Amino acid sequence: IYGGAAAAERRREITAIFETDPRFSKLERPFLNHTDRYLASIAKCQAFHLKCESLGLTDPRDLRWAYEAVDEILPTDVHNAMFIPALEYQTSQAQKELWLPLAKSYRILGAYVQTELGHGSNVRALETTATFNAGDDSFVIDTPSVSATKWWPGGLGKTATHCILHARLILPKGGGGASVDMGVHAFFVQLRDLNTHNPLPGATLGDIGPKLGFNSIDNGFASFKNLKVPRFNLLAGVAVVHADGTYERVRGGEKRMYGSMLDVRANIVSGAAKALAKAVHDKRALLHRPEAGLEARRPSGETRAGSVGAGAPHAAKALAAVGELDLRAPLHGAALPQPLRELSERRPSGASGGSPRRVLWPEGAHHPAREYSHLSGLPELSANYLALATLEGTQQILEPQTARFLLRAHREAGTSSSSSATTSSQPTHAFSAAAPYLFHSTPPSSSASSSSSSPSAALCRDPADKHALLAALSLRAKFLADAAAADVQAHTQRLTNLLPHPHAASSAASPAKAAAAAAVEKAALSQCGTSLGKLCRAHSEFVLLKDFVSFVDANPPSLGSAEVAAFSNLCSLFGLHLVTSGDCQAELLRLRVLTPEAANACEAALNQQGDDGKGGLLAVVEKDALALVEAWDFTDAGLSHSAIGARDGDYAQRLLKYASTLEPLNKPGFDAHLPFIKELTGVHRNRSKL
């Protein structure tokens, strides 16, 4: 997981240094409100960066392990994850030389300010303006309406001194005060005085208040009135405005703008492994561990917490999901998962940005009553990870991006199959690598079991056949792609027929006709949300299982036969989990990819006790579960001192201890409630006839 024995030992060393420092204690964290939580977090932030500097930690891997040991969402996270990458991707060489040294040394602290109250991921609709003033060679930043107020950027409320601000670039056009809107551009903007840290004149800044998660950072709001920004501060890796007001687009600038967003999406997906791993560790921590005498006192016939009969199906399936995400995105950062390496070359990022979070997390984090306590660490873990949807858009934003790419791939596959086998007609690598099922009349076979028969027949013989499971998901995605393409085509034709001149969208090219065709296509896509959503989810699940199968088939030399067998079982379990889930199973049956007999066989394979009297796949995976969980090497502090995830398994004593010693209501002498209780009981006593 961490890159070998030497790397694992180095991680333990760094982890111990930070976890034993009292400045990074997490014990009182569940009892802090948003204000106190932010103050504690900014103090940890200062201590963290100073400690890293004093220890001479410069290697990115060491710094990541140190950050993980602190185990806190810090106010400088956006500074590191988005502000600095934007400066690296989108600036000129002169701008890099001026700003990057300041940002990397924390002499300035940055936020990434895009979202507005009225406009989230719809960047084209942003209202904030940056109007060029040739008189003093500056841009004037203004917030024209309440809906244009910047809202939610992390670090903006109290921490950031500067930001990357997204605003509409307004340039003069001719005389008479006319102007032209050049669209949304990014600017380097100073927000606060570097000496007093007070907002600059023209900038109104603040914190947006408590949130479902991320309460340790200061998500903020900002509005502007005549805030001056030098012309030099337009990020010149994308576009340049000259002193006379002329505009010049830099070649490749749009791709550079998108690069920093891809970084964030890649981190969201790879972060799923760590977050879900901690949730699974909490759920499986009780397996095969002493429970401080509880086992001996357990009534006969009572199911042990954490056993197969007490939520293990959820945990085991989540463990399989973590295996997929973790193996394809090693925590030591050697490589991104294959889907993300492909996505870095294209735009279908919704497939790996939204669906894994939607498909895997809710069941993996399902927990009984004691785990709803903040003392388990799970509520915060869940809230913080699910809140990542606010960074890059929700399912409704990401799925259409993926759908557009898949429809293009579908058209390319149709062109390829209908034309002669020439070099020009071969599918591009980007399309065929992302959606190979579109370019095969039958699913590509990886083994004899999946090539000699249909997926249904293969799964009836062996429901754990991962290649047959992959073939089933491949066919499902192919059929849903055909259905979605037909749906879009039907809506496009219907809308085209409604135009005053139906031929206008399809006849000889002209700007007006191209615009009409684009408008028709956009409207058609908006009316096909159901079919496109099904396609995107089917594609995402296919990609996830495909990468897991590829990893197991590669038989990594670093793994022994026992480890390969364990991962193979996890892979099969993950595939069965997908195939037997409600929506997927219904689609496989409806599309006749699976027969009812094959679906029943897959369900039976997940049972704790198969028809043959042997343990099902869940029981097989449970035997390896503890070893697989322990491979992450989480310490008790690394799990935020979870009362239920500690190594000794004594959750009962720990829950009682944490509640009695840390909850402020239980502090000796606490009596602020007594006047109200006495008044209440006094009123009732005066009215009583007893």
Disulfide bonds with the S-S distance in Angstrom:
none
